[in-house]
Amino acid sequence: MSAKDDAAPETRLIHTRTERLGRVTVNPPVERASTVLFRTEAALYGPKPTYGRMGLTVHRELEAAMCILEGARHTRLASNGLQACALGIASVVESGGHLLFTDSAYGPTARFCEKRLKAMGVEAERFNPRIGAGIERLFRDNTQAILLESPGSLTFEISDLPAIAEVARTRGIRIVCDNTWGAGLNYKPLALGADISVQALTKYVIGHSDAFGGAVMTNELSLANKVAHCSEDWGIGLAPDDAYLAVRGLRSLHTRLKAHEAAGLELARWLEARPEVASVLHPALPSHPDHALWMRDFTGSNGLFAFVLNEHPPTALERFFEALQLFGMGFSWGGFESLIIPCDDQLTRSDGCWTKEKPGQLMRVHVGLEAVSDLKADLDAAFAALTAA
Ligand SMILES: Cc1ncc(COP(=O)(O)O)c(C=O)c1O
């Protein structure tokens, strides 16, 4: 083991140099190539990647960096986060099988499970993210895999991955975990019992809202081969420029995440004290029902959380959004900019509890890298518009 292997992740993510094209630069070259030329037939059909779709220098460097980030041995890249989720799941289920997936999975991933997997002969069933070891009751003879996402999309429940892994292991059921929120630095699903960890690089890794990317990480060679075969059969790949932006984003991931975390917590606490707000859903706050689990399994948080408004008429909400100058209303998160979206329209939960129980609109917030005082002032003005008679 070299000194670099002992270094902190943020140090290792800066020194990820892999094999280069002769010259050594601090950043990898971006080869925009479909065709790779060879001089001999043996080399053409040899073990090295022979076609740009399988990735070239920058992809190898990104894969190595993702392995460092997630504590993984193998990484496979995809063109976006949704594709990475689909790839991870499809690698561990087959026709005639049964998949259990968390009720608070990212919406399009849930749609993939319920619609696309069904068309492929795999039955997908939702479960409560707080089920823990109780998931055993849902196991069937043909259960092949479990999809977790912790914290869950929009409602931020933390799942007890170690407890779920313990009961799944005895039955040979594979666990796939969407680790986009943990971003690899704050949560290590593979160390906690998952077989596959997946990330949308589009969020914190790329970090600047200007590219897409996805990654699927594993430790087991046989599983990595399954992911690779599935990826090759589907023709999955990542554009070289997007791969480069992901490598570049990784250099500052640790520093950016710390800033998002500090600002996110400050704003979450401020929101908790607002009279217009019924509750704040942030796992790093002691008021969160899964705070103890989060403390046990995570080493940090970030800028993404949600809050529930007290009941307000739709016209008041319109005034709220119109008054915002800094918070933008748009999908995705993990970039430098602050965002806010109303979520009720995309809240699909199997028992309907979320839509029944809460007083007002669920709002998801992403706290960017602006000064927190400016963000508070922006929300303050929007709250004034919300409650204006
Ligand atoms: C938790 C989570 N997983 C996956 C995705 C999909 O990522 P992408 O937008 O790169 O397809 C998202 C996107 O918002 C997400 O929030």
The ligand as a MOL file (V3000), in Angstrom:
LIG
                    3D

  0  0  0     0  0            999 V3000
M  V30 BEGIN CTAB
M  V30 COUNTS 16 16 0 0 0
M  V30 BEGIN ATOM
M  V30 1 C -31.8760 10.0360 -6.0730 0
M  V30 2 C -31.7630 10.1730 -7.5640 0
M  V30 3 N -31.3520 9.1280 -8.2780 0
M  V30 4 C -31.2460 9.1910 -9.6210 0
M  V30 5 C -31.5660 10.3410 -10.3010 0
M  V30 6 C -31.4600 10.3790 -11.7980 0
M  V30 7 O -30.3430 11.1040 -12.2260 0
M  V30 8 P -30.2770 11.7310 -13.6960 0
M  V30 9 O -31.0210 13.0130 -13.6540 0
M  V30 10 O -28.8180 11.8710 -13.9500 0
M  V30 11 O -30.8880 10.7180 -14.6220 0
M  V30 12 C -32.0030 11.4680 -9.5900 0
M  V30 13 C -32.3580 12.7250 -10.3050 0
M  V30 14 O -32.8980 13.6550 -9.7550 0
M  V30 15 C -32.1110 11.3850 -8.1820 0
M  V30 16 O -32.5520 12.4260 -7.4430 0
M  V30 END ATOM
M  V30 BEGIN BOND
M  V30 1 1 1 2
M  V30 2 1 2 3
M  V30 3 2 2 15
M  V30 4 2 3 4
M  V30 5 1 4 5
M  V30 6 1 5 6
M  V30 7 2 5 12
M  V30 8 1 6 7
M  V30 9 1 7 8
M  V30 10 2 8 9
M  V30 11 1 8 10
M  V30 12 1 8 11
M  V30 13 1 12 13
M  V30 14 1 12 15
M  V30 15 2 13 14
M  V30 16 1 15 16
M  V30 END BOND
M  V30 END CTAB
M  END
